Amino acid sequence: MNKKDFSPVELQLNSVQKGFNDTIWKTHRMDSLTEKDRKTYYIVDSIGKANNFDRIIKTSEALILGKIPIKFVDIELNKIIHFNDYEGFRLGMGLSSNEKFSKHIFLNGYFAYGFSDKDYKYGTDVAYAFNDKHDITIGISYLDDVTESGEINFYEKQGFLSDDYFRRYMIQRMDKSQKSKGFIRFTILKYVKTEISLSQIAKSVTNSYTYGVKQNNISLFLNEFNFTELTVGLAFAFKEKYIQTLRYKISSGTKYPIVWINYVKGFNNLLKGEYAYNRYEIKGKKSFFIKHIGTSSIQIQGGYIDGDLPYCNLFNGIGSYRQFTISAPNSFETMRMNEFLSNKYAALFYTHSFGKLLFRFNKFSPELAIATNACIGSLNNKEKHFNIDFKTLQKGYMESGVLINKIIDAGFYGLGVGAYYRFGPNSLPTFKENMAYKFSLSLNM
């Protein structure tokens, strides 16, 4: 047999058609049921009903995917209510078609309103999937929304409770964005998910920031920008396995490192584009178990932009500081939002969990974890940004923390506490300013 014949789907859940009778079961059953077999089925069914296994599976699927099905549409959970420092409370609704509507045509749309910025947002996309083997999908999308200034995005689906989800609560600086995009998505070499897109993006600042440029010996200070971008995004997870539910294919992970690569080509004088540049980004993450010690998780990422760009399309510092708030993994817990700005950077996030090796009691087994994060970077056009405060990362940034996870273990999730301390050349004058205290949320899935 050829290894190409084996699918990455290791578990597939198929629906049982209504109307199946004993004759059909007997035809496909290799042997007749004994009395013991019948009692086993009865007990298993009784346990499943008593413990609501079906409801747990549906709830887990909804949280992983962020979707609740209602007939032929799914409600997008992350579109209903959200909060950040710029928009305040954001209320809205997002709907997407599911397999009951069509197995090939996908329609998505959302609208929202921010109570602090007092503005409406909306977006939509249409896609057509025409090759299941290679997951080939083509589509177009449009949004009129706000986006984080200096955001860092990789080609990956953000689940309802992804690492980035909690950090988004703390975003303070956003730009108004109108984005039109055409895209094609597919899988190559079995494990490389790919998206190629062409986008036209118009951004305008929402504060007093201006970007200074010179044209014909005249200084211009701009607060509106147009970009035309060709983007290639790759996500590589070697030997990644999946669970195929009745509705979706959900990743069950891989024991190998996962790597994301982005390349963006910016065009000047094409579809209103005003800036020519190349943007390169890479991210890799891996978790590994060490016997008698616990589990270490490491994420390394970096980026480089070779052209002069305004703040909105550079790299912010991935900060997630509040004096006391929810921990946002793989971000800098003591770094203020928008404190740093770079056109090139490299960052390391390392966490080691001792699990239940150190503390284990009957009904109380908290898990101790330690973390260290570091970053270094630079900015090539510091003198062109006006009416805004920021620092650069030439001297590096470092922080370490201790977490006690699952102090409260509610079965499906666990709650804990922790603290991080900022040190090194970019530390702040006082102990209090360098400290950040955190809640931690752990999902038991």
Secondary structure, 3 states (H helix, E strand, C coil): CCHHHCCCEEEECCCCCCCCCHHHHHHHCCCCCCHHHHHHHHHHHHHHHHCCHHHHHHHHHHHHHCEEEECCEEEEHHHCEEEECCCEEEEEEEEEECCCCCCCEEEEEEEEEECCCCEEEEEEEEEEEEECCCCEEEEEEEEEEEEECCCCCCCCCCCCCCHHHHHHHHCCCEEEEEEEEEEEEEEECCCEEEEEEEEEEEEEECCCCEEEEEECCEEEEECEEEEEEEEEEEEEECCCEEEECCCCEEEEECCCCEEEEEEEEEEECCCCCEEEEEEEEEEEEEEEEECCCEEEEEEEEEEEECCCCCHHHCEECCECCCCEEECCCCCECCCCCCCEEECEEEEEEEEEECCCCCCCCCCCCCEEEEEEEEEEEECCCHHHEECCCCECCCCCEEEEEEEEEEEEECCCEEEEEEEEEEECCCCCCCHHHHEEEEEEEEECC
